[in-house]
Amino acid sequence: MMITGAVALVLIAGIFDALDGALARHQGTAGPYGDFLDHTIDRVVDVGLVVAIGYNSAFIVDPLAGWAAALLTLLGSYMGTQAQSVGLGRLYGGFSRADRLVVTLAGLLWAAWQAGSGGTGFDISSIHEYAHWALLGNAELNGMTLALAVSFWGGVYTFLVRFMETRKQLLAN
């Protein structure tokens, strides 16, 4: 029930996040501070969500997986703002926040189903050592390990895509 409640809270937060900018523009109050505040709150929510998932000991072996996912999520976002800081437009390429939230919500729903039905995840310990590594040290693929792995590897991908695009644009100038 708590996981389902978390899904509901994430959905409500997503709706408010989508509406706040539109409301500010409609009221004529949109500005740089609002944009700054919106992006700051987005990062706090991103980090808080994956760190909280990492501390769910029923599904995750080591809470450091949540911290690692949070770090790479931040690095991906950081590259978008770095492009802007050197005079380019803000970059949004790679694995977006919306993509990550959809996968995280799907993972949380899977975990809620798993917890409610008494089901288990998929044991990957016998597949290959890289499977264990890809799941950030977890030996079971379940909704929460999936959410953390996607956040981590999506952050790596986003960091690389945005770095390469920034590099390309800067060297072209």
C-alpha positions in Angstrom: 0.0 0.0 0.0 2.9 2.4 0.8 4.4 1.8 -2.7 1.0 2.5 -4.3 0.8 5.7 -2.2 4.2 6.7 -3.4 3.1 6.2 -7.0 0.1 8.4 -6.4 2.3 11.1 -4.8 4.8 11.0 -7.7 1.9 11.3 -10.2 0.4 14.3 -8.3 3.8 16.0 -8.1 4.3 15.4 -11.9 0.9 17.0 -12.6 1.8 20.1 -10.5 5.2 20.3 -12.1 3.6 20.3 -15.5 1.1 23.0 -14.6 3.3 25.4 -12.6 5.1 26.9 -15.6 1.9 27.2 -17.7 0.1 28.9 -14.8 3.0 31.4 -14.3 3.0 32.2 -18.0 -0.8 32.6 -18.0 -0.6 35.0 -15.0 2.4 36.9 -16.5 4.6 36.0 -13.6 7.1 33.7 -15.4 10.7 34.7 -15.1 14.3 33.6 -14.6 13.8 33.0 -10.8 10.8 30.8 -11.5 12.7 28.8 -14.0 15.7 28.5 -11.6 13.3 27.4 -8.8 11.5 24.9 -11.0 14.8 23.2 -12.1 16.1 23.2 -8.5 13.0 21.5 -7.2 13.0 19.0 -10.0 16.6 18.0 -9.1 15.7 17.7 -5.4 12.7 15.5 -6.3 14.8 13.4 -8.7 17.5 12.8 -6.0 15.0 12.2 -3.2 13.1 9.7 -5.2 16.0 7.4 -6.2 17.7 7.7 -2.8 14.4 6.7 -1.1 14.1 3.7 -3.5 17.6 2.7 -2.6 16.8 2.5 1.0 13.9 0.0 0.5 15.7 -3.1 2.0 12.9 -5.4 0.9 13.9 -4.9 -2.7 17.4 -3.3 -2.7 20.5 -5.0 -1.3 22.7 -1.8 -0.8 21.4 1.7 -0.4 24.5 3.0 -2.2 22.7 1.9 -5.4 20.2 4.8 -4.8 23.0 7.2 -4.1 24.8 6.1 -7.3 21.6 6.5 -9.3 21.1 10.0 -7.8 24.6 11.1 -8.7 24.3 10.0 -12.3 20.9 11.6 -12.6 22.4 14.8 -11.4 25.4 14.6 -13.7 23.1 14.1 -16.7 21.1 17.2 -15.7 24.3 19.1 -15.0 25.5 18.7 -18.5 22.4 20.4 -19.8 22.9 23.4 -17.7 26.7 23.5 -18.4 25.9 23.9 -22.1 23.8 26.9 -21.2 26.5 28.4 -19.0 29.0 28.5 -21.9 26.6 30.4 -24.1 24.8 27.5 -25.9 21.1 26.8 -25.4 20.1 24.4 -22.7 20.4 20.8 -23.9 17.7 18.3 -23.3 19.0 15.4 -25.2 19.5 11.9 -23.8 17.3 10.1 -21.3 14.9 12.8 -20.1 13.4 13.4 -16.7 10.0 12.4 -18.1 11.5 9.2 -19.5 13.0 8.4 -16.1 9.8 9.1 -14.2 7.8 6.8 -16.5 10.2 4.0 -16.0 10.3 4.7 -12.2 6.5 4.7 -11.9 6.3 1.5 -13.9 9.0 0.0 -11.6 7.1 1.1 -8.5 3.9 -0.4 -9.8 5.7 -3.7 -10.5 7.1 -3.6 -6.9 3.7 -2.9 -5.5 2.3 -5.8 -7.4 5.2 -8.0 -6.3 4.7 -7.0 -2.6 0.9 -7.5 -2.8 1.0 -10.8 -4.5 4.0 -12.3 -2.7 5.8 -12.6 -6.0 9.5 -12.3 -6.4 11.7 -10.7 -8.9 14.0 -12.4 -11.3 17.2 -13.9 -9.9 20.0 -12.8 -12.2 22.9 -14.1 -10.1 23.4 -17.1 -12.4 23.1 -15.2 -15.7 26.5 -13.4 -15.8 28.6 -11.2 -13.5 27.8 -8.2 -15.7 24.1 -8.6 -14.9 24.8 -8.2 -11.2 27.0 -5.2 -12.1 24.3 -3.6 -14.4 21.8 -3.8 -11.5 24.3 -1.9 -9.3 25.1 -4.8 -7.1 21.6 -6.3 -6.8 21.1 -9.9 -7.7 17.4 -9.6 -8.3 15.6 -7.8 -11.1 12.5 -6.3 -9.6 10.7 -3.0 -10.1 12.9 -1.0 -7.7 16.2 -2.4 -9.0 15.0 -1.6 -12.5 14.2 2.0 -11.5 17.6 2.5 -10.0 19.5 0.8 -12.9 17.6 2.9 -15.4 18.2 6.1 -13.5 21.9 5.3 -13.2 22.5 4.1 -16.8 20.2 6.7 -18.2 22.3 9.3 -16.4 25.5 7.9 -17.9 23.9 8.0 -21.3 22.5 11.5 -20.8 25.9 12.8 -19.6 27.7 11.4 -22.6 25.1 12.6 -25.1 25.0 16.1 -23.7 28.8 16.3 -23.3 29.3 15.2 -26.9 26.7 17.6 -28.2 28.2 20.5 -26.2 31.6 19.6 -27.5 30.4 19.5 -31.1 28.7 22.9 -30.8 31.6 24.6 -29.1 34.2 23.3 -31.5 32.0 24.4 -34.5 32.0 28.0 -33.2 
